[in-house]
Every structure is written in structure tokens, then in C-alpha cells.
């Protein structure tokens, strides 16, 4: 072990992406606004929340942060991930006295924390591990253990970086800003992750999952839902707290690789396996071989079969003589393995690309607790929904996990001087009254339990549909029932729907053709049957969701031809199904199903009397690990003020995994802006008519608290620039709100099996100690335990009162034209999410080959920009 002086640390990486430039005219550094008041409206309700109070007793102590590096015997950095914890465990066991008896917390990457300082500022240790592929460590009796067969020495270096005062958390609880608060919170969360890692859990961010078959739910397709828990510390109005929640992640079903492939591809025998698809599915999964029990990571499949794939085998260890031998021959002749079915199929390829190792399929098993990241099918999602816990069951599970975790026994958590309460935090919420809705024929209704019905009622603004067609790609749809019920239900809802000009069934000879061919052939049939293009097409798909026809069909209709279309894949056609379908069709064709009565009466505070536009913003990302798939940014905007129920969308492709939207302002000349905001402002101006909004309300989805400053100082500045570019003298006021759904705060009623009632709002106790935020549960949770949406008010220049703002947000959960229920987040955000998701289907990025991502270098900047919508449908709610 060696000691030396600390080295200068490199500067931290920039927080703001390099492709962004803050607005030149506005160099302000905006920060989230502070709360000025609490809301008062609504009926009071006593609640419990899954936050447990934490007391801090050693607030004068510091966390010491060290950079960790791992090196091989030859001095090169260790590339293998997951070995860091094993190496540090060995360092701690072997060099405990040299470490000053300190317990350490490792973040799993390159950083280590202690309570109090280590004896030196730069420490070096040599430790020996057994071959990592065996997953067993050598626990030597002395510090200079003789290197055993298959063992390997490593060097571990620790370099002092900085120290972090625990007092920073106390200051934040008092509402005082502190640059080191986030650093201190990160350390506490690392403590929780390490506590779970010691129990052998799978770690997914702040969630952990135990390898216990009782926690597994088989959802089909070789996939299992694995139940686990989330844990994180929070600074709240009521003090420091530990948030514990249930969590579920998808894992690959452990067992024989062939069994997994058969189930994953839903085929009966190995001959039917699609090996190209199998290569994509298996890549990067870990296996163990038997009977050797060695662990490897799959890097691909062999191009040739096991009987044909050859490699060089040295005949003598002391000579360079080698022979070419097939994998099949090697295992049969040299290892005396009887291979039943591997001979005529690809081998698994493990190791490194430059020196691959080939293993027959039947000698490999997938190990447990491996994340499955592919999209789930409808049946898989349905199986997960059935497993959701009711509120009281979830409370019992959380309390049981808190006791079983036994944080008090963890020496490092103890060293921080924290004490965790074993009871749920009590708080008071309020239940807001639902907004009254305006329907057709002069009728009004007040939703009950977050729901309403169109039975015996009409749409408030039904549209007329003439010269339209039905096309059928499905061989099992009940067309007779559909054609009988569609006109009846349309008439009942006030929709003026002419009989279809044509009903066209797909020619059976094209059903096995590629999706784009099937779409083209269908349009050839439409042109033959109709003298002019239809204004609307009802398209019946062969499968629900994930149909390969969906993307090409939508693109053909919305981009090439400008035809509004509704896709369906009905299992059972009844009155409710047809009503739901007509709601979407009416909205897409320019109608409105229901309005807020306040909206109809121009009585929404600060919105109805002053020209106001509402933006909803979201970014949709490709599948994890696909660096070649661009992200899709979508912004929707309200139109025809003073209404707030009509929206249109604008969208752009941007670099993969980039969360900040970079296409809001795109000046291409001194007088031309091709950004999304200009497109939407022009539409507002033309539809209002000819008014520029004085108030701009922005709802942003999908960003974390660490990105709030970027929303305020990058995205908002782009929007301001777009406004100034349009009119330098124009100075609208802004309201910026972030909606978060991916959080882990839940609310419960103490003595009730039911979820909290729809309209439940909380702006105390578990909210931020300083900033303006609140939780709203607008929806009626029928299944499982309701998750509220967490709204953060970052900026309010319009000056809403707490009650006015909370009621506006609540009301916007009732203007979603696709359903007759209040939704969990405001409609503009849901529409932006739908628009981004649907546009992503226009171009089948996921059909790119596996090699695309490996050659992209993580840069998706070379993608082809998305096509523009046809002018006939660009202002429609095509996403509805």
C-alpha cells in the first residue's frame, strides 16, 4: 500500500448539452420558483404516505469522496463491469487496518464514499481474485496470498476527491439553497444501493430485486415480472424522509437458452426459430455453461452451424502446431459430450470479438435476474396488470420490507447517525370537486368518481363525415356487427356519418407480403373502387398493437395523401367499443366530444379573458441501447382560444436519448424560423383569429429535477427567442410546469381498502421544503394502487393563486377527448406523448440491422429528418 498527496481533479463535465446555446438577449439564470402559499379548496381528507421520517444526529460530520480505479496485472484498466464491488470487498477484508477500519460505500462505477477520512489521500492495494468467470473469490488468509490456479491479481487505487458536509441536508430542509445538497443526497442513495447489493439483489437505479422465485411472475414469451422495491431519501417540508415503494422490472426467464427462444418466439420446435431475431434478443445476456458452471456474456451467434463452425486448436501446449476443428467435433471428441440437437444450429458466441469462443446451444443456461428491455405484448401487459397490489396489500408489503431490510444493522448507515421511523407519515390532503362538463343538446353533467358516460347523450360538437371507406386487413373481424352498430351509435351521438363509399377487404394473396407492400396494394384497390380519395378511412388491422402494418399505413395516409384514418383491431364489438372509437374519430375530424362548462362560458380564471396558448411537450426515446434510433420530440398547442380542448401537434427528430428539445427555435434566415414553436404560434394566430397569446402555459413531461434548470434556461429561452423573432416588441407572460409520473410517492387511506378518491391533492408534508410543487391524483384507480402525478411549478409570471392553478391543472385532466374518465396527467402532456409515439411509427427505425448501432458511435445526428404531415391533416388531432 502506498500514500501520496492528492492530485488535481479534472473539471466536471458540462451539464448543458453542447448543441444548445442560451438565448443571446437573455442571460438570466432562472431557478425554480419558491412556494408562496398553499391551496385551500376541496374537502379535507386524512392520508398516509410511503415516506418514513429520518432523524439526523451527526450533522457536523462529512462524507469523504474518493475516485476509484481498477487495473489488471499489466497496468491496463479493468474493462469488465460488475467486478468493482468484489474487488473493493476484498480490499476491505484484506486491508481493514490500512483503511482505518472505515466502512465504504461504492456507487458501482468509479466513486467511493466514507464517513470521515481514510488514512491517506492516495491509496494503492493489490488483491487477488479467482477467475471472474467462475464467480467465486479467493478469500486468502494473508495479504500476500500465493496466486492460485485461475486466480488473477488486480491493483485498486483510491484518490481523494472532495468532502461533502451532511449539514447541507439540514440547510436544505430549512429552505436554504446549497450546492452540496445534491451531492449529500447522492451519498445517502449510494448507501441504500450498496445495502441492497450486499444481499445479492439486481440493482436498477434506486430499485432492487431479490433472486427469490416467490417474487417472479411468468407473463409469457420467456419473460418474467420480478417484484422488488424502490428506496430513496428525500428532503421534504416535514423533514428528511426515506421513501419506500414497490417496483417491478422485467427479467429474462432463467433456464436453457433453447427453451427461452421457443417461448420468446412462440414456436413449437427449434426448426422454427428465427435466428436473426434470436441474435438480437440474446445479445449481451449472461449464461452459465454446464457442467463447468462458468459464466459468460453472449456477444452473438455463429454464422455457421455447430457442425460447420471451425476454430484453431493447439495440439500441444508447448508447440505452435494447431489444427482446424469444428465446434461439434471438439465437444464430442475432446469433452465426450452427447449433443442431441445443437449440431445443425448456430453456436452461442462469447468472449471477445477478436478471439471468440463458441459454445453449443444445449450446454448453456440463462442465469437469473437479467433485465429484459424489449417492448411487451398486450397479453404480457395484461398479465402484469393482474398482479398489481391493492392499497392495503401494498402497505403491508412496504412495512414488511422496511423491517426485513434492517437498515439499523448496516454499519455504514449507522455511521451516518441516522434513525429511520417504522411508521408511515401522516398528512392531510384535499379532494377537489370535479369540473362540470358541457355535452351536446344543451346538456351538462358533473362526473362522478372521475368518470362519466355518453349513454343517451350526444357530442357537444359532432362533425359530419362523407365519402369515407372501410379497409380490412383482418380475416377474423366481425364486419356484420361493425356495419350494423356503427351507424346506430353515430346517430345516437349526433355524428352525421354517411354510409361508407366502399368496404374493401385485403386480397388474401398479399397477406404474407411485407407490410409496405400490403399497404400499397390496399391503396391500389381503393383507387380502383373510388373515383376520388376518401376524406376518412377506417382501417381494421390483423393484430392489436405492434402490427407491422400500422406505421406504413399511418405514414401513407397522413404524410403522402392527407387522409384522416382510425385503426382498430377489435376482439369484441359492442356499444361501448363503438362509442370509444367514435370519440377518437370525431376529435380527429375536427369535432369536440365534451367541453368544460367554464371553458364554454369563458370563465376560466386568467385564461378565458386573456389570449392564452397551452403547450404540452414530451420526448419519446427508442429502445434502451439503440444509439442509432433518434428520439422524437413533440409539442402540442391549444387552438381556437378561448377553448382549451382542441390541440394540434408539431414534431422533430433529434439525437438519440437527448431529453432537452432542440427544435423549438430554428432560424434558417433573417426572417424565417422553422422551429416547432413558430409553427404552433402561426396556427394559434390563424385559428383564434389573428391574436397573439399574451399568456403562454407550458406543461413539460419526462424531465428529472436535475434538468429543471435546463428547462428554464434552455428550452424556455428557445421559446422566448421564437416569440421575439416573430415580434421583437411582443412580451408574453409564461407559466412553466413540469409533470412527473415516474416517482414513488403514494397516498393511502388509513382504514380503507379503496384508493384515494379522484381529485385528491397534496401540497404539504412530503412536498419540497422550498419549491412550488404538489401531487394530484385526478384519476379513478380501479386496479392496483393509484400513483399521483407530481407537478412542479418552475415559473409563474401570470400570477395564479395556488387554488386557481391547482384547479386549472385538475380541469385539464378532464378535457382528454379519447375517454370518458379523468386521466392521470393533463391532456396536453398525454397528447404530446401520443403524437411522439405515433410519429415514431412513420419511419421504422427499429427495423435497422444490429450493425447500425455498432457503427453509429452513439451519434444519431446523421438520421433522416421526419417527414412533414400533409397540409390537409397537419392541424388535425391525428394523434387522438
N, C-alpha and C positions, 0 to 999 in steps of 0.2 A: 504494500500500500504506500502511496506517495502523497505528499502535501505540497501545494504550491499556491501562489497568490491568484486572486480572481482575475479572469480575463474580461476585457471589454465585450459586452454583449452586442450583437448586431442590432440595427434598428428594427422595430416591429414592422410587419408588412402593412401596406396601406389598407385602410378599412374600405375606402371608396373604390369601386372598380375603375380601371384605367380608362375605359371608354366613355366615362362620364366627365362633363365639365360643368361646374356650377354656373348659374346664370351670372353674366358679367355685371349686370346692373344691380344685383342684389347679393352682397357678400355676407349677409347676416347668417349667424349660426343659430338657427332655431332649435329649441329644445321642447319636448312635450310639456304642455301647459299644466299648471297645478290646479287641483280641485278648489273651487270657490264655495261650493255648497253641496248639500245632499238633497236628494229628491224626497218629496213628502206624499205624493199622491199614491193611492192604492190602499187596499185592505192589508193590515199588518198580519204577518204570519211568522210563527216561531220555527226555526230551522236548525239543523245540524249540518256541518260540513266536514269533509275528509281532510281537514287541517288539524294537526296536533301541536299544541303550544310547546315552544322550546325555550328554556331559560339558559342564558349565557352567564357563566360565573367567572371566566378568566378573560375578561375583555381587554386586559392590558398586554396579553401575550401576542406574539406574532407567528404567522406561518412563514417558514423559510422555503423558498422555491429554488430548485436545482435543475439544471439541464442534465439529461441522462443520454449517454451514448454507449452503444454496444458494438464490440469489434470481434472479428474472427481472429484466429491464431496468426494469420498472415497480415493482420493490420487493417483489412478492409472492413467497412461497416457491415453489420449483420442485416441481411435483406429479409429474412424470414419474419413474418408478422406473428404475434402471439407468443413469442419466446421471451419477451421482455419481463413479464411477471415471474416466470420461472427463474430467470437469471437473478432478478432482484430478491426473490425469496431465498435463493442460495446465498447471495451476498449477506442478507440479514442473518441467516442461520450460521454462516461460517465466520463472519467478521462482526459479530454483535458488539464486542467491546470496542473495536475500532470505530464503530458507528455511534459510540457514546450511549449505547443502549436505546437509541431512538427508534420508535416505530415510524415507518414511512408510508406515504400514500402515493401510488403511481397512477398516472392518468391513462396508461396503456399505450402511450405514444413516446414522448420524449421529455416528459416533465415529472418531477418528483417533489413532494411536499413533506415537511416535518413541522412539528410544534417545537419551536426552539431550534437553535443552530446545531449542525453537525460539527465534529471536532475540527474540520478543515474546510477551506474554500474550494479545493480541488482534490478529489479522492480517486484513487485507482484500485481496482480489485481484480484478481484473477480467480475465476471459478470454473469448475468442470461439470459439464452435463453429459449424461448419456445421450447417444444419438437421438436428435429431436424426433425422428420418425417413429421411434418406439414409444414416445410419450411417457417415458419413465426417467426419473432423475437419479443421479448418484448422490447419496447422502454420505459424503466422506466423513470419517472420524477425525481427520486432521485437516489443517488448512492447506497442506501440500499433498493432497491425495494423489497417489500414483495413477496415471492415466490408464483406465481400464479399457478392455476391448469395446469398440463402438462409442467410446467417450470422446469428448471434444472440449478443449479449453476455450474460454472467452474472456475478454477484458471488458470491464464495466467502469466507466468514468462518470463521476458526479461533479458538476461545476456550479458553484453558487451563482444565482441569477439576481434575486431580489428578496425582500421580505415584505409581508403583507400584514397590516395591523387588523386584528379581529375587531378593534374599535370602529373600523369603517362600517361594520354592520349596525352597530349601535347608533352611529351618526345617521345612517340612512333611515332607521326606524324613527328618528326624530325629525325626518323630513329634510335633512341636510345632504346636499349633493356631495359625493365623494368619488374620486376617480378610481379608488381602490376597492369600492364596494363590490363590483362585478368580479374582481379577482378573488376576493374573500369568499363570495358565494360559489365561485367555481371550485375552490378548495373543498368546501363542505360537500358539494356534489360528488367530487372525486372520492371523498371518504365513503359515501354511500355506494358508489360503483365498486370500490375495492372490497367493501364488506360483502357485496354480492359475489364478486369474483372469487373470493376465498371459499365460497360454498359451491364452486363449480358451475355457476349459472352462465347462461348465454346472456351477454350484455348488448342491448340495443339502445344507444344513447342512455337515458336515465331509467330505462326499463330493464328488468332482469327476469329470466325464465329458468326454472329448475328442471333438471332432467328426471322428471317423475311422470311415468305413463298415466297417472291419475289426472295430470294436467293436459293431456293430449285429447284433441277432438278430431276424429277422422272425417274430413269433409270431402273425400273422394279425389280422384285424379292424382294419387300419390302425394297428397298434401295434407298436412295436419295443422289445426289451430292449436297453438301452445299457450295456455293461460299462465300469466305471470303478474308482475306488479311494477308500478312506477313509484319512484320515491325521489323527492327533491325538496330542498329548503327554500323558503320564501320570506321576504320582508313584507309585512302587512301592517294594516292600521292597528291591529291588536297585538303586534309584536312579531318576533321570529317564530316561524312555524315549519313543521315537516308535513308535506303533502304526500299522502299515500293513495294510490288508486289502482284498480285492476287494469290489466292490459293484456292484449292478445296479439301474438305475432304468428306469421305463417312459417312453418318449417317443412322441410322435405321428410317424407316418411322414411325412417331408417329401415334397413334391410337390404336384401340382394338388389343389385343395380337393375337386373333384368326385370324383376318383379315391379320395381318402381316405374320403369319405362312402359311396361304393359299397362299399368294402371293410369299413368300420366297421359298416355296417348289413347286410352280406351280401346285397346285392341286385344285380341284373344291369344295370339301366338307371336313368337319372336319374328317370324317371317313378315309380319305386317308392320313392324316398327319403321317409322320414318327416321332414318339415321341422321339426316341433316338437322331435323328438329331436335333429335336426341343430343347432337353435339352442342347445340345452343343451350339446351336445358341442363346438361351435365357440367358444362364448363365452370371451373372454379369450385365445384363441390369437392368435399373430402371423403375419402374412402379408407377402409381398412381391408387388408388382404388376409386371407386365411389359408392355411393355419398359422402363418407367420405373425399375424396381428400387427403388421407395420401400417402406419398411416401415411397417406399421400394426398396431394391435391390434383384433381383432374385438369389437364390443360387442353384436352381434345380427344378425338377418336382417330385411329389409324385409317389411312386412305385405303389400305388393303385389308383383306380378311386375316384372321389369326393364322390360317393355313398358308397364306401367301406372304405375310409381312415378315421381312427378314431383318436381322441385325448382326453385328460382328461380335463373335465370341472368341475370347482368347483361349487357346488350347492349353497354354502353360503360363502360369503367373510370372515365371522368370524369363519368358521369351516374348517377343513381339508377334509371334505367329498367331493368326486369327482366321476363323472360318465364318462364312455367312451361314446362318441357320434361321429357320422360321421360328416364330414365337411358339407355335403349336408343337413343333418338334422339340424345342428346348424344354418345355414344361413336361412333355410326355416322357422324353428320354432321360433328361437330367434330374427332374424332380419327381418322376414317376406319378404324375397326376393323370387321372382319368377325366378327360374333358368331354362332357356329354353333348354340349351344343355350341361351344364357343368357336369351333374350327371355321365355320363359314360366315362369321360375322366380325365386325371391327373389334379391335382391342381398345381398351382404355389407355390413353397416353398420359403419363405422369412424369414428374421431374422437371427438367428444363428443355426448352425448345431445341437448343443446340445439342443436347445429349439426352434424348427422350428415353423413357423406359416404357415397355409395352407389357400390359397385363391382360390375360383373358378375362372376359366379362364375368364368367361364373365364379371366379376366385375373388370377387370384390363385393363388399357391402358398404352402403352409405352409412356413415356414422350419424348419431343423433344430434339434435339441436343445430341444424343448419338452416339458415333463413331461406325462404322461398320468396322471390321478388317478382315473379310473373303475375299478370292480371288474373283475377279469379273469375270463374264462370258463374252464371246465375245460380246454378244448383249449389256450388260451393259457398256463395254468399248467403244463400238461404239456410244452409246448414249452420253457418256461423251465427246468424240472427237467432236461430232457435236456442243457441247456447247462452244467450245474454242473461245476466243475472238481474232479478228484481231488486228494488232498493234495499229491502231489509236483508236479503241474502248477501248483497254486496257489502253492506255494513258489517255483517258477521265475518265475511272473508277478510275485510280490511283489518278488523280488530284482531283476528286470528294471526294475520301476517305480522302485525306490529309486535305481538307477543313472541311469535316464533323467531323474528329477526333478532331479538335480544340485543339491541344496539348498546345497551348498558354494559355488556360484557366485552365489547370491542375495545382493546387497549388504546388505539389511536383516537377513536371517538371520545373515549373517556379523557384522554389527554387534553382535548379541547375545552373540557369543563362544561359540556352541555348536558342538560337534563330534559328528556322528552316526556311530555304528558301522555297518559294512556287513555284519554277520553277525547271524543270528537268536540270540536269548537262549537259553541252555541252562538247563534246570531239571529237577527231579526230581518226578515225580508218584507217585501210588499207585493201584492198581486194587483197588477194594473187591469182596469176594465178593458174588454176588447172593443175595438172601434166598430161603429155601426157601418154597414155596407149598403151600397145602392145597387139594386138589381134592375131588371127590365120591368116595363109596365108600371113604373112609378112605385115599385115595392122596395121596402127596406127590411133589413134583418140585422140582429145582433148575434154574432157567432156564440155558440155555447161549447165550452171545453176546447176552444181553439179550432172548432170545426163548424161547417155549415153545409147545406145541401142545395142543389138545383132542382130537386124534385118539385114538380108543379111550378117552376119558376123559369124565367127567361133571362137571357144575357142582356146586360144593360145597353150594349151597342153591338147587336148582331150584324154580321156582314152578309153580302149576297155572293154566291158562288155559281158562276155559269161556265159552260164549256170546260168541263173537267173530265178526268179519266181515272179509272182504277186499273193498276197493273199488278199482276200476281206472279211472284217468283216461287210461291209455296204450293206444294201438292196436297197439303192437308188442311188448308183454311176452309172454314165453313162459309162459303161465299153466299149461300142462300140466306142464312141468318143475317149476315152483314148487309146485304142489299135490302132485306126487309126492314131491319131495325134502324138503319142509317137515316132514311127519310122521315120515319116516325119521330125519332129523337130530335132530328134537326128542327122539325116543325114545332115540337114541344119547347125547344129552347129559343125559338124566334129566329132561327137561322134560315135564310132563304136559299135553299140548296136545290138546284135543278137536278134532274136525273143525269147520271153520267153519260157523256157523249160516247164513251167506249169502255168496255171491260175487256182487257187483253191479258191472256194467260201466256206464260212463257212456253215456247216450243221446247218440248222435252229433250230434243236432241242437243240443246245447248246447256243442260243442267250440270254437266261435268266440265264445261269450259271455264277458263279464267274469269274472274269477276268482271273485269272491264269489258270482256267480250260479251258476256251475258247482258250487261247494261247497254252496250251499243246495239246489240240485236233487238233488245226490247224497244229502243227508240226507233229503229228501222220499222218495227211493227206499228208503233204509234203513228209515224209519218204516213204509213200506208192507210191507216184507218181514219185519220183525221185530216181535214183539209187545212187546218191552221194549228199552231201549237196551243195546247191547253193552258189555262191560267192556273190550274192546280192539278196535282197528281197524288192520289192515294196509293202508296206502294206497300204491297204485302211481301215481307221478307220471309225466307225459309227458316231463319233462326232468330230467337230473341237475343239481343245484344251481340257484339263481336261478330256480326255477319260480315263476311268479306265483300259483300255487295254494297253495304251501307256507304262506305267512303266514296267509291266511284259514282254511285248513284247521286249522292248529295252534291258532289262536285259538278256532275253533268247538269243537274237541274239548276243549282244556284249560281254557278260560275259561267257555264257555257251558254245556257238557254234562258236563264231568268225566270224559272218556273218554281212557284212555291210547292213544296212537297211535304207530305207527312208519311213517315214509315211506321208500320205496325207489324207485329208478329203475334197475333192473338192465339192464346191457348183455349180460352173460353170467351165467347162473345155474349155479353148481356147488356142490360140498360146502362149499368154503371160504367162498363168498359167503353161503350159508345159515347156516353156523356163526357168522359175524360178525354177521349180522342177529339171530340168536337170543341172542347175548350182550347186545345192546342191549335186546332185548325182555325178557329175564329180569331185567335190572337195573331197567328201568322198572316192571316189575310187582311189584317188591319182593324179587326173588331176589338171590343173590350168585354170581358165576361162580367166583371164587377168593379165598382169604384168605392173608395172610401167616401162616406157621406160628407165628411169635412172637405174632401177634395172636390166633390161635386158642388158644394156650397161655397167654395173658395174661402174656407175658414181655417186652414192650417196655419198656425202662428208662424210669422216671419217667412213663410214660403208662398202662401197664396196671394199676398198683397204685393210682393216684390218679385220681379222676374228671377226665377231660381232654376238652375240646372243641377241634376244629381248624377254623379258619376259612380259607377261600380267598376273596380279594377282588380284583375287577377292574372296570374301567370300559371300556365299548365306546362308541366315538365314531362319529358319522356320517361321510359322505364329506367330504374336505377342502373348505373353502369354503362349507359348508352351515350357516349360522348359525341356520337355522330348525329344524334337526334336533337334538332333545335327545340327550344322552349317556345311556347306560343303565348304572347301577351294579348289580352283582350280588355277593352274598355267599353262599357255600355253607358248610354246617357239618356236621360229623360227627354221627352219631346212633347210638343203641343202644350206648353205651360198655359194655365196653372195645373194641368194634370201631372201626376207623378206615377202613373200606372203604365205609360207607354215608353218603350225604350228601343233604341237601335244600337248596333254594335260596330266597333272598328277593331281590327286585329293586325298583329305583325308577328313575324318570326324573329327570334333573337338567339344569341349564343346559348348553348346548352347549359342548363342548370342555373342560368342567371336570373335572380329573383327581381332585381330592380328593372323597371320597364324603361327601355332606352329609345322607344319610338314615339314618345309623346309629342316632341317638337323636332321637326326635321326640315329646316330651311334649305331649299335647293337653289334659291336665287334671292335677290334683294326683295322680291315681292311675292315669293311663292313658298309656302310651308306645306309639306306633305305628311306632317305628323298626324297622329290619331286625334289629338285634341282639336286641331283646326277643322278636321273633317266633321267632328261632332258639334262644334260650335256653329259651323255653317248650317248644319241640319237644324239646330235649335233656332237659329235666326230665321230660317225659311218656314219652319213649322209653327212659329209662335203667334203671330207673324212679325218678322222684322224687328225683333227686340234682342238686345244683348243681355245676358243674365247679369244681374247685379250681385247675386249670391251664387257661389259655387260650392256645392256639398260633395265631398269625396269620401267614398267608402272603399277602403283598401283591404284586400284579403291576402292571407298567406305569408305575412311577414312576422318575424320574431321581434322581441323587444330590443335586441341588439341592432335591429335595422330601422328603428323608428326615426333616428336622426337622418338616415339616408332618405326616407320617405319625405321628411320635412325639408331637407336641404338639396335633394337631387330631383326627385320626382315632382315635388311641388314647384320647384324653380323652373322645371321644363314647362309646366302648365302655365305659370306666370309669363314665361317668355312667349308662349304661344298666344296668350292674350295680348301682350304688348306688341307683338309682331302684327297682330290684326288691327290694333288701335292703340297707339302709344299713350293716349290720354285715358284709356279705359282702366279702371282700378277696382275690380270686383272684390268682394269680401269672401273669405274662404272658411270652410269648416272641414277639418280633416279627421276622419275616424278610421281606426284600424279594427277589424273584426278578427278575432282568433277563435277557431273551433278546436284546434289541436292543443288543448291544455288538459289539466287533470283535476280541476276543481269540480266537485259535485255537491249538490244540496239534497238533504233528506228531511222528511217529516218524522219527528221522533216516534210517534205512536201510530204510524200509518203504513200500510203495505203499498200505498199508491205513490206515484211520482209527485213532485211538486206541481201545483196547478199551472196551466199555461198563463203567461203574463207575469210570472214570478221574477222580481228584480231585486238585486242585492248590490248596494254601493257602500257597504261598511264592513268592518272587521277583517275580511280576507282580501279586501282591495288594497291598492298601492298606498303606502303611508303618505304620499305627497301628490302623485299624479292623478289626473281625472279619468277614472275608469269605472266600469260597472259590469255586472253579469246579468244577462237576460235570458230567461227560459221561455220563449214565446210559444214553442210547440207543445203539443199534447203527446207525451211519451207513453205509447201503449205497450212497447216491448222494451225490456231491459230497464236501465236506469238513465234518465234524461241527462244529457250533457248541455249545460248552458253555453251561450256564446259570450265571449269576453270582449267587450267593446272598450277601446282606449281612445279617448278624445285628445288628439295631439295638438289641435289648434282650433280656436273658435273666435273668429273676427266678427261673426254675425251676432254674437251675444245672446244665445239661447239661455234660458234658465234651465236648471237641472231637470225640472219636470217637463218643460217643453221639449227638450232634446230627447229625454227618455221615452216620451210618448210618441215622438216622431219616429224613432227607431222601432218602437213596438208596432206602430201602424204600418211601417214598410215591410213588416213580416206578413201582412195580410193582403198585399197587392200582387202576389205571385199568381200569374194567370194560368198556370198549369194545374193547379189543385184547389180543392175547397178546404184546405187546412192552413193554419198559420205555420210558417216554416221557421227553421231554427235560426237562420240569419236573414238579414234584409234582402229583399228581392233583387236589387241591383247587383249585389255580390253574387247571388246564385245565377243570375243571367250571364254575368261575365264568365263565370266558371263553365256554364253550358256552352257559351259561344267559343271559348278557347278549346274546349274538348271536342266540339263538333268540327271546328275548322281543322284541328289536328288530323281528322279523318280524311280531309280532302286529299292530302298527299300521304301515301302510305310509307312514312319514314321507317316504320318497323319492319318493312319488307327488305330493307337493306341487308346485305350479307354481313356475316360476322367480321369479315376483314375490314369493313368500312371503319369500325370504331378503332381497330388496332392501328390504322394508318392515319387517323384524324389527329392524333396527338392531343386529344382533348379540346380541340378548337372546332367549334361548329360554325365558325364565321363564314365558311365557304358554301353554306347551304343556299339553295334557290329560294328567293323570296316567295311568300304565299301569293296565290292568285287573288285578284280582286273579285268581289261579288258583282254579278250582272246588275246594271243600273235599275232594272225592274224590281229587284228584291233587296237592294242594298239598304233601304230604310225600313225593311220589314223586321218583325221579330222572328226571323228564321230559326233562331235558337230555342224557341219556346216549345 
